[in-house]
Amino acid sequence: MSGRADAVAPRGLLTAGVLGRADAEGLVKRILGFSTADACRVSVSSRSRGNTRFAVNQVSTAGDTEDLQVAVRAVVGKKVGVATTNRLDDEALRRVVQTAERIAKLSPDDPELLPELGPQEYLPVDAWDDATAAADPAARAALVVAVTERARREGLVATGYLEVEAQAVAIGTSAGLFAYHRATDAAMTTTVRTADGAGSGWAGGAARRLAGLDAATMGERAIEKARRSVNPVAVEPGRYTVVLEPTAVGNLVQLLAFATQARSADEGRSFFSKPGGGNKIGMQVVDPRVTLTGDPQHPDAPGAPFTGDGLATRKVTWIGEGVVRDLAYDRYWASRKNVAPVANPGSLQMQGGSSSLDEMIASTERGILVTRFWYIRPVDPRTILYTGLTRDGTFLIEKGKVTRAVKNLRFNESPVFLLNNLEAMGRPVRVSASESGSTGLPVVAPAIKARDFNFTSLSDAV
Amino acid sequence: MTTSRRDFLRTSAAAAAAGLAADLASTLAVGAVAPSPLRAAARAATPGDPLIRALVQQAVDAATAAGAGYADARISQNRVRTLSTRERRVQGIADSETMGCGVRVLVDGTWGFAATRELTGDAVARCARQAVAQAKANRRTQVAPVRLAPAAPTKDGSWRSPARIDPFDVAIEDQVALLLEANAAALAVRGVPFVTSAMFFLREEKTYANSDGTTTHQTIYRSQPSMTCTAVDMAAGDFQSRQSTDVQPMGRGYEHVLDAKLVANAPRWAEEAVQKLKAKPVEPGRYDLVLHPTHLWLTIHESIAHPTELDRALGFEANYAGTSFVSPPDKVLGQLRYGPATMNVRADRDQEGSLGAVGWDDEGVKPEPYDIIKDGVVVDYQTTREQAPYLEAWYRSRGREVRSHGNSYAQSWADVQFQRMPNVSLLPGPKDLVWDDLIAATDRGIAIVGDGSFSIDQQRYNAQFGGQLFYEIRGGKVVGMLKDVAYQMRTPEFWGAMDMLGGARSYLLGGAFSDGKGQPSQSNAVSHGCPPTRHKAIPVINTGRKA
């Protein structure tokens, strides 16, 4: 896709809306050449996103968008300025460099300034798929039809979303660094409702290859859940044993990973702060069967080989056998604490166990089976406590069997408490863990069973 | 210095003559040749000038030539400045600009949309044809064709936010100095080691044309200064933050920052963070709640404004934002009681300085204010041109025309427009009551100031809200501060329990830049005006737990 041959055919250069390595490097170096600052970092992010929405069993809207952002960070003395643009003519590029330099000159000194990184060693990360980058509206519509036609035949109403993204990020510095990474990702979700609105079922998935999305199976799962979720019974809010499907686990466990900054912990304003000072590295905080990693090279949920400042990512273990192993240290905080920087690789994996979902249900005397959570918002950062609700497939388990649908429930709960109350885990799978259904943080999670999950009120929402 | 607008204008005539043919490939080529008239054309492409007007028209014409029955095109240039600080240090100052063209087409009743950052005649025409091809690809799924309510065309419409001081004309040194001075004032309060502060400014130049003959140009400003003060008790392993929710985001210029008086207010916000550390944990139970406008706007946003979006009520947003309990329309319009007869909710896009204010929406409709809830009963929904026809029977029964309310919006040139809420506001009551009057009238309750944690279900029944500050009320007086407070509600009961509301003097505008909806999720900026209110016997929980 990259290379000189394409440059003569103008549209070929950006067919997938994404710059190849050689073109990205040429552009980065050209912009660095405009710099008159003491140090400079240039980031070029090119992205193509195709999306198709469907509602009431037909495509409602869709979009094909290409964009390219240039960000320039200029350092003058100990002062820093940043400017970005999506204009690529020489005048605009010169201007964005000048703007960054002008802002830097007007800024006070940054006492936390570090020199720009020179050349770095990065892990190889294979996250690109040509076919996914080339998927067109007709290819997307074919997946949509696999869901909507069956729903319509069965008198149900399917709504959903398919997003396919290709992106390339390149970073260059005046200290000689050049870093380039490109990735594709796809996510599809669907909510199927009964015609009278009395039942609603959801299914979704994410994959770095569009071919990894099985739309027909998603449709079947959502249809089955919609059917089974009608006439829900109200249960009293309180502490319940829960069996959480992998998506629901991903919804909650990612909240723990969002809170892993060493600096906040050391400053006494994080769950990971140790009372009296310092942080919880080395302390047991959840069940010893729990291991949470960020692996940039994970085959199903890869992250990025570097962060925005060019720092290399490695596999990190946020929680290993229940113990806090790593927290994220940016370069400044690492230098203050005399440790090596720890970069967040931008992907999350929770290790699982050997229980099947059926086994978890069969071993449950009374509990609630959750498909997914929604509108999850922070309540108390001291305990990583969040509130949110179950949605689109919430069922009562009695005497080892799923007996009927229950009304949705609001929780006030923390992944910390959840993972302390762990009973069983299944095989981990890639999930669509973002509420909006967009590609986002790639998450791999197992289904789990846990006790004493805190539901605080009932919802009448279907 | 603003973006070299004068330079743009100087070159625009030459650029137009050059035929708008700058090519991305030539721009990208390594070791590019000397500047040519062609690349000058790309540089000249700034909104508001004749070149941009010509480009949006060219996109519309290309779409109709390719088979679109209706088409519209938007070129936006969004300029954003963000400044962020912590304690005595600047964390980041960034200026960003993004510019491009989005083309939406309707082909035999199926939508298509494509967007490009390339602003040349060829590029926008290609983009228009891409949108038409996409619509044709999606037409195979069509069950019912889209039809649009009529809208009177506007020729050469022009509108500008009521900004007195362009934030991009204010010296960055002055903006930084103000934030660092406010931080220092907060840090002077004992027990407050951490302070962050920030400013955000947007200026959007938006040029629009559609195949009905509408052409408009709008200049939209948004500004928000903000602070967070954090008090820490390291020994107890406790920390509490106070956000500057007294200052809400507005559709104004830099005068909004000056009016916010950050330096004068910072010590109070810091003191309040310290007080929260020592506040009494709330006893769970039912309380009469007295809600300040800086808090209540968010409850209105979630529990009134969202459920009265017509696309939600009809199921179009079921997969993410959700549906609505205010449904089906023919069973609720004129029938569903939302609250007491004193409850009136109005939608508008013209309150001065509000975030929802515009001259025309993103499909060229001039918005008019309208009632959503009248005397406690639902009487209308938020609509676009596609949606208004769904309510045809209701409008005809009331002797009204079938017209869009002008509630179409896209967050940028790269996103397709769809139904987004305008300002949705709770009107003040007839009595001249203010905040203190509501507290004085309350025997046992909790007063809540500022928006905090928020969450609501996908049909907008069950919600939970926190806040910034919670005060215990006993015998008509504030007797102390509480913490770990959240109230849970079922929307109809909550509004049904409203028994007092403030008068016009106590009405304030709150709002957010980040009202999320749609897939991919788009952020809408919206204000909600309201007086303080009182709600009887609302369930309150204690959210504090030990880790």
Chai-1 contact restraints between the chains, C-beta under 6 A:
chainA,res_idxA,chainB,res_idxB,connection_type,confidence,min_distance_angstrom,max_distance_angstrom,comment,restraint_id
A,A7,B,A25,contact,1.0,0.0,6.0,A-B,restraint_1
A,P10,B,D23,contact,1.0,0.0,6.0,A-B,restraint_2
A,P10,B,A25,contact,1.0,0.0,6.0,A-B,restraint_3
A,L13,B,A25,contact,1.0,0.0,6.0,A-B,restraint_4
A,D23,B,L28,contact,1.0,0.0,6.0,A-B,restraint_5
A,G26,B,V30,contact,1.0,0.0,6.0,A-B,restraint_6
A,N51,B,P520,contact,1.0,0.0,6.0,A-B,restraint_7
A,R53,B,Q519,contact,1.0,0.0,6.0,A-B,restraint_8
A,A55,B,F316,contact,1.0,0.0,6.0,A-B,restraint_9
A,V56,B,G315,contact,1.0,0.0,6.0,A-B,restraint_10
A,N57,B,V143,contact,1.0,0.0,6.0,A-B,restraint_11
A,Q58,B,T141,contact,1.0,0.0,6.0,A-B,restraint_12
A,Q58,B,Q142,contact,1.0,0.0,6.0,A-B,restraint_13
A,Q58,B,V143,contact,1.0,0.0,6.0,A-B,restraint_14
A,V59,B,N138,contact,1.0,0.0,6.0,A-B,restraint_15
A,V59,B,T141,contact,1.0,0.0,6.0,A-B,restraint_16
A,T61,B,W111,contact,1.0,0.0,6.0,A-B,restraint_17
A,T61,B,V416,contact,1.0,0.0,6.0,A-B,restraint_18
A,A62,B,Q134,contact,1.0,0.0,6.0,A-B,restraint_19
A,A62,B,N138,contact,1.0,0.0,6.0,A-B,restraint_20
A,G63,B,F113,contact,1.0,0.0,6.0,A-B,restraint_21
A,G63,B,V416,contact,1.0,0.0,6.0,A-B,restraint_22
A,D64,B,A114,contact,1.0,0.0,6.0,A-B,restraint_23
A,T65,B,A115,contact,1.0,0.0,6.0,A-B,restraint_24
A,T65,B,A414,contact,1.0,0.0,6.0,A-B,restraint_25
A,D67,B,R117,contact,1.0,0.0,6.0,A-B,restraint_26
A,D67,B,A414,contact,1.0,0.0,6.0,A-B,restraint_27
A,G81,B,I93,contact,1.0,0.0,6.0,A-B,restraint_28
A,V82,B,A94,contact,1.0,0.0,6.0,A-B,restraint_29
A,A83,B,D95,contact,1.0,0.0,6.0,A-B,restraint_30
A,T84,B,S96,contact,1.0,0.0,6.0,A-B,restraint_31
A,T85,B,E97,contact,1.0,0.0,6.0,A-B,restraint_32
A,N86,B,T98,contact,1.0,0.0,6.0,A-B,restraint_33
A,N86,B,R117,contact,1.0,0.0,6.0,A-B,restraint_34
A,L88,B,T27,contact,1.0,0.0,6.0,A-B,restraint_35
A,D89,B,T27,contact,1.0,0.0,6.0,A-B,restraint_36
A,D89,B,R39,contact,1.0,0.0,6.0,A-B,restraint_37
A,D89,B,A42,contact,1.0,0.0,6.0,A-B,restraint_38
A,D89,B,R43,contact,1.0,0.0,6.0,A-B,restraint_39
A,D90,B,P35,contact,1.0,0.0,6.0,A-B,restraint_40
A,E91,B,R43,contact,1.0,0.0,6.0,A-B,restraint_41
A,T99,B,D95,contact,1.0,0.0,6.0,A-B,restraint_42
A,I103,B,I93,contact,1.0,0.0,6.0,A-B,restraint_43
A,L106,B,I172,contact,1.0,0.0,6.0,A-B,restraint_44
A,L106,B,E173,contact,1.0,0.0,6.0,A-B,restraint_45
A,S107,B,V90,contact,1.0,0.0,6.0,A-B,restraint_46
A,S107,B,I93,contact,1.0,0.0,6.0,A-B,restraint_47
A,P108,B,V90,contact,1.0,0.0,6.0,A-B,restraint_48
A,P111,B,R89,contact,1.0,0.0,6.0,A-B,restraint_49
A,P137,B,Q134,contact,1.0,0.0,6.0,A-B,restraint_50
A,P137,B,A137,contact,1.0,0.0,6.0,A-B,restraint_51
A,A138,B,A137,contact,1.0,0.0,6.0,A-B,restraint_52
A,A141,B,A137,contact,1.0,0.0,6.0,A-B,restraint_53
A,A141,B,N138,contact,1.0,0.0,6.0,A-B,restraint_54
A,T159,B,A318,contact,1.0,0.0,6.0,A-B,restraint_55
A,T159,B,N319,contact,1.0,0.0,6.0,A-B,restraint_56
A,G160,B,N319,contact,1.0,0.0,6.0,A-B,restraint_57
A,Y161,B,N319,contact,1.0,0.0,6.0,A-B,restraint_58
A,Y161,B,Q519,contact,1.0,0.0,6.0,A-B,restraint_59
A,T189,B,N319,contact,1.0,0.0,6.0,A-B,restraint_60
A,T191,B,A318,contact,1.0,0.0,6.0,A-B,restraint_61
A,T191,B,N319,contact,1.0,0.0,6.0,A-B,restraint_62
A,G268,B,V232,contact,1.0,0.0,6.0,A-B,restraint_63
A,G268,B,M234,contact,1.0,0.0,6.0,A-B,restraint_64
A,R269,B,T230,contact,1.0,0.0,6.0,A-B,restraint_65
A,R269,B,V232,contact,1.0,0.0,6.0,A-B,restraint_66
A,R269,B,F239,contact,1.0,0.0,6.0,A-B,restraint_67
A,F271,B,A547,contact,1.0,0.0,6.0,A-B,restraint_68
A,P275,B,G237,contact,1.0,0.0,6.0,A-B,restraint_69
A,G277,B,M234,contact,1.0,0.0,6.0,A-B,restraint_70
A,Y375,B,S455,contact,1.0,0.0,6.0,A-B,restraint_71
A,Y375,B,I456,contact,1.0,0.0,6.0,A-B,restraint_72
A,R377,B,S453,contact,1.0,0.0,6.0,A-B,restraint_73
A,R377,B,F454,contact,1.0,0.0,6.0,A-B,restraint_74
A,R377,B,S455,contact,1.0,0.0,6.0,A-B,restraint_75
A,V379,B,S453,contact,1.0,0.0,6.0,A-B,restraint_76
A,V379,B,T543,contact,1.0,0.0,6.0,A-B,restraint_77
A,D380,B,T543,contact,1.0,0.0,6.0,A-B,restraint_78
A,T383,B,R545,contact,1.0,0.0,6.0,A-B,restraint_79
A,T383,B,A547,contact,1.0,0.0,6.0,A-B,restraint_80
A,T387,B,S455,contact,1.0,0.0,6.0,A-B,restraint_81
A,T387,B,Q464,contact,1.0,0.0,6.0,A-B,restraint_82
A,G388,B,S455,contact,1.0,0.0,6.0,A-B,restraint_83
A,L389,B,D457,contact,1.0,0.0,6.0,A-B,restraint_84
A,R391,B,Q458,contact,1.0,0.0,6.0,A-B,restraint_85
A,R410,B,N462,contact,1.0,0.0,6.0,A-B,restraint_86
A,N412,B,T543,contact,1.0,0.0,6.0,A-B,restraint_87
A,S436,B,Y320,contact,1.0,0.0,6.0,A-B,restraint_88
A,S436,B,S521,contact,1.0,0.0,6.0,A-B,restraint_89
A,G437,B,Y320,contact,1.0,0.0,6.0,A-B,restraint_90
A,G437,B,Q519,contact,1.0,0.0,6.0,A-B,restraint_91
A,S438,B,P520,contact,1.0,0.0,6.0,A-B,restraint_92
A,T456,B,I541,contact,1.0,0.0,6.0,A-B,restraint_93
A,S457,B,Q488,contact,1.0,0.0,6.0,A-B,restraint_94
A,S459,B,D457,contact,1.0,0.0,6.0,A-B,restraint_95
A,S459,B,Y461,contact,1.0,0.0,6.0,A-B,restraint_96
A,S459,B,N462,contact,1.0,0.0,6.0,A-B,restraint_97
A,D460,B,Y461,contact,1.0,0.0,6.0,A-B,restraint_98
A,A461,B,D457,contact,1.0,0.0,6.0,A-B,restraint_99
A,A461,B,Q458,contact,1.0,0.0,6.0,A-B,restraint_100
A,A461,B,Q459,contact,1.0,0.0,6.0,A-B,restraint_101
A,A461,B,Y461,contact,1.0,0.0,6.0,A-B,restraint_102
